[in-house]
Amino acid sequence: MRVFVIAGEASGDKLGAALMAGLTGLTDVTFDGVGGPMMAEQGLVSRFPMDELSVMGLAEILPKYRALKARVHQMAQAVLDSKPDVLITIDSPDFCLRVAKLVKAGSDIRCVHYVAPTVWAWRPKRAAKMARHIDQVLALFPFEPPLMQAAGMRCDFVGHPVVTDPIASTGEVAAWEGDGPLVMLLPGSRRGEIARLLPRFGQAAALIARARPDVRFALPTTANVYDGVVAGVAEWDVPVQILTADQRAEKRGLFASADVALAASGTVSLELAANDTPMVIAYDMAWLSRIIIGWMLLVDTVTLVNLVSDSRVIPEFVGKDCVAAQIAAAVLRVLDDPTAQHTAMAVTMDRLGRGGDAPGVRAARAVLDGITDARRG
């Protein structure tokens, strides 16, 4: 079987690698497309660097629109030329769904999209729109299949990969033992996020340290933003231990040991839940993106743990509310009493498939089953 797969961000690279491993274990398969280092480990030779597609926010996309549009057409033509058994696009809907649209316009190649778009949060008409060129959706969350099926697509809940992430060993946890509470800072993995959030996280850290002088701070980062983080933290009034991207064991220990995390909005909240680490979420974006998305938002929380657990126990400060004083006060409250968060995090992990088959294997089975059903039909 020949699979053309496209991922545009680090989270998609992780999903793609697990899916590729699942397919390899179930059938004879070859891969083509675009992905990152984890997908490369599974045998993909990416047609161009995946980082070119890692753009977030409406205002942020505009300067790169022409280059991204050219890549859309290039990828669609590559799919049409290679005639795979299936095209699997992973997340990055603004890019991937445009590719799928062109592929469907020029062929009957089966198109599968991995990660249902957040129609429950904003732009609900996307489900009907994508149904014109997507045959099947692989969903990370159990509440998503009915929304996709109502639009006319097959949708399989395959679980979230966070449930299989490695948890720190006893030794990795012990390395973080010390006097005073440990606060982990997670300001994001994109340069734009670092530019907007790091100064506010620094201000919040200073207020937390003023109220609790015994607090320790640690900040794990990624290679692409490391220099910016180091430069930004150098201006802070509090000491912070910064972890580099290759300190994986130390990062696992930190996630499991932290008393509370101050984190940017996103899937990191699920990583924290997997480690039973209480959290406060804070996020902001470019002014234009904030205004437009604020008009379109359909839910009262952007924190995935709140959504999956049907609770609202994770404090969040988004947009105009992303203010250091409010953030710091919330972190201090969670340090004092994280009980409700522990319950919500356990519910979240159960609902995302903890204890069942690995999501990559479930996704691979769903893809193969979808191909079989389509051929029978």
N, C-alpha and C positions, 0 to 999 in steps of 0.2 A: 504494500500500500504506500502511496506517495502523499505526503502531507505538506502543505504550504502553511507556515505559521508566522504570525506577525505579533510582536510585543513592542510596546513603546516606552515602558518605564520599568524601574527595578522590581516593583511588585508584580508586573506582568511577566518579567523574566523568571521570577520564582514560580509563578503559576505554570508558565510554559515548560519549565524544566521538569516539574513534577508530572505534568501531563505527558510529556515526551517519554519520560521514564516509564510511566504506566502503559503507554502504547507499545513501547519496545518490549515490555514484559508480556504483552498479550498477542502481538502479531508481528509479522515481518514488515518493517516500515522504514522509509527514508524521509528525510526532512529537508526543506528549503525555506528561506524566508529571512526574517529580521528578528534578532533577539540580542540578549546580553550575555555576560560571562557564564551564568548558570545554564542557559540553554546551549551555549557552546560546549559545555562539559557533557551534554547529552548528544552531541554530534552535529549541531547546527553551525554552518558557516554563514554568518550574517552577511547579507548583501551590502549593508552599510552600517555604521555605528548606531546602535539603538538610541544613544543620547540625543541624536538629532530630533527625536520625537518627544522628548521629555520636556514639554512646555505645558504650564498650567495657568488658567485664568484667561478670561476673555481679552483683557487689555494686553496681557503678555504675549498672546498668540499673534496679534496684529503685525508686529514688525517682522515676523517670520512667515507670514501667510504665504507669500509667493513660493518660498522654498518648500514649505510643507505641501502645497498644492502640487508642485512638480513631483514630489516623492509619492503622493497619492497615485498619480497617473503612472509613474514608473512601476510601482508595486502591482497595480491592477494589470498592467500589460505583462509583467513577469508571471503572474498567476495564469493569465490566459495562454501565454506561450508554453508554460510547463504542464498545463492540464492535469493538476493533481486530483486525487480522489476526493479531497476535502480541503477547503481553506478554513483555517482556524485563526480568528483574530482575537486578541487578548486585551481587554480593557481599552484605554485610549480611544473612546468612541468617536471623538471628533475626527480622528485620522482613520481608524480602522473601518468604521461603517461607511466612509466614503469609498474606501477601496472595495469593500464588499458590494456596494451599489454598482460600481463600474464593472466588476466581475460578473454580476448577475445580468447586467445589461448586455453583456457580450457572450454569455455562456449559460449552461445549466449546472455549473460546478456547485456542489453543496457547500453552503456557507454556515459556519458555526461561530458564534460569538461567545467568548468566555468572560464572564462577569456581566451580569445584567445591568444596564444603565439605571441610574437611581431615579426611575420614574416616580417612585414613592416620595421623593424629596423635592424634585422640581422638573419642569418640562415633561409632564405626563404623556403628551402626545408622541413622544419619541418611540414608545412601544409600537404603536400602529405604523409609524413611519418606517422603523427598522424592519418590520414584518414583511415589507415589500421585497427585501433582498437578504434577509436572514432566515434560515430554515430552522435553526435550533439554537437555544441559549443554554449555557451552563451557569447556574446560579450559585452564589456563595452563601446566600441567606435563605432560610426556609420560608419566609413570607413573600418571596419574589415569584415563584412559578405561576401562581394564579394570575398575576398581572401580565406576564408574558403570554400565557396561554389564551387569555382573553383577547389578545391582539392577533392571535392566529399562529403563534410559533410554538413548536415543541420546546419545553423548558424542563431541565433536570436540576434538582438541587443536589449538588455534589459535595457539599461541605466546604468549610473554610480551611485553607492550609495552615492557619495559625495553630490548629489543634494538634498538628504533628511537629511543630517546632521543638527543637531540643531545649530542655530545661536544665538549669545549672546544676552541677554536681555539688556535693557537700563541700568539697575543697574550694570550688569556685565561689561559693557563697561565703565561706569562712574568710576569704581574702578581703572582704569588705567589712569585716567586723571592726568596730571602733566606738569611741565615745560620742554620743549625740546622734540625733536622727539623721538619716541619709536621704537627701532630696536629689532626684535625678531630673535633669533638664533635657528636653527633647524639642528643640526649636525647628525641626524639619530637616529635609535632605535636599532641598532645592535652594539655589542661590537667592531667589526672590524671597523665599520664606525666611532665610537667615537675615537678609537685609531688613525685613519688616519686623520680625519677631525677636531676634537676639537682643536688641537694645531694651525692649520691654521685659524680656525675661531677666535681664541683668538688673533692671530697676526693681522688679519683684523680688529677686534674690536678695538684694540689699535690704529691703523692708523685712523680709523673712529673717535674715540674719540679725537685724536690729531687735526683733521681738524674741528670737531664739538664738542667742550667740553660739550655742553648742551645735547648731546645724552644720552638716557637711554637704557640699555640692559636688556633683559629678555630671559630666556631659559627654556622652558617646556621640561620635560624629562619623561622617562618611568622607571618602577621599575627595569627592568633588567640591565639598564645602569646607574642608579642614582649614585651609589657610584663612578663609574669611572668618571662621569661628575663632581661631587663635587670635587674630587681629582684633576682633570685637570684644572678646573676653578680657584682653589685655587692658581695656579701659574700665573694667568693672571695679567695684570697691570691695568685692568679696573673693576669696580664693576658690578656684574651681579646678577639679581634676578632669582634664580632657582626655578622652580615649580616642585613639586612632582607629581606622577601619579594620586594621589587621589584629586588633586586640579582641578577638572574638570570645575567648574564654572569660576575659575580664568583663566584657559587655553582658554575657549571659549571667555572670555572678551579680552584676549591678542590677539587672532587671529583676532578679529574684530577691535581692537584698534591700532595695530601696524602700523606705517607709512611705514615700509618696513620690509621684512623678508629676512634673509640670510639662505638658506635651502639646505639640501642635495637633490640630484635628486631623484625623485620618485613620488608617488601619493600625497605627501604633497603639491605639486604645485597646485593640484586641490582643496585641502582643503583651500589653500590660495585664490584661485580664487573664491571659494564659498563665502568667506568673503570679497571679493574685496580688498584684501591686496596685494600691489605690492611686487615684489620679485626679488632676485638674486639667481641663482642656482649654487652650487659648489659641485663637487664630485670627488673622486679618489678611487682607489681600489688597491689591491695587484699588484705588478709589472707584474707578469705573466698574470693575468687576464686583466690588462690594455692593454698589447701588443696584446693578442689574440683577445679580443673584438674590439680593434681598427682596426685590419685587416678586421673584419667581418661586421662592422657597415655600414648600407646602408643609413642612414638619416643624415642630417646635424645639427640636434638638438635632444637632449634627453629629453627636457622639454615638458611635456604633454600639457601644455597650448599653447605652440608654435604650436604643431602638430594639436591639435583639432581646434584651431582658424585659421589655415593656415597663421600664422604670425611668426615673429621671434623677437618679441619685448621684450621677457624675456631674459636678459643676462645670459649666463651660462659659467662656467669655469670648464672644465672636464679634468681629467688626468694631463698631463704636464702643462696645463693652470690653474690648481687649485693652484694659487699663491696668497698669502695674499694681495700684493700691487694691483694686478688687481682686486681682489674681492672687496677690500675696495673702490677703485675708482668707481666701478660700483654701489655700494650701495649709495655712495654720489650723483652720477648722478640721480639715481632713486628718492632719497629724493628730489632733486631739481625739477624733472618733471616726474611724474608717469602717465601722461595722456594717452599715448598709451597703457599702460598695462591695464588700467581700461576698455577700449574698448575690448581688446582681452579676458579679463576674462569674460565679459558679454556674448560674443559670445560663449565661451567655455561652460558656464553653460547652455545656451539655447540648444546647440547641444548635450549635455549629458543628456537631458531629464528633465530639471527643469520645474516644473509646470504640469508634466504628472503623471501617476501612479508610485508608488514606485517601484524601480528596483527589490526589492525582490519579489514583487507580479508579476511583468512582467516575472521574471525568473521562478517562480513557474508555471505560466501559460504555458510558453514555454516548460518546462519539461513535464508537463501533456499532452500538445498537441502533443509533439514528441512521447510519449508513445502510445497515441491513434492512431496516424498516422501509427506507426510501426505495431501495432496489426492489423490494417485494411489491411496493405500491406501484 
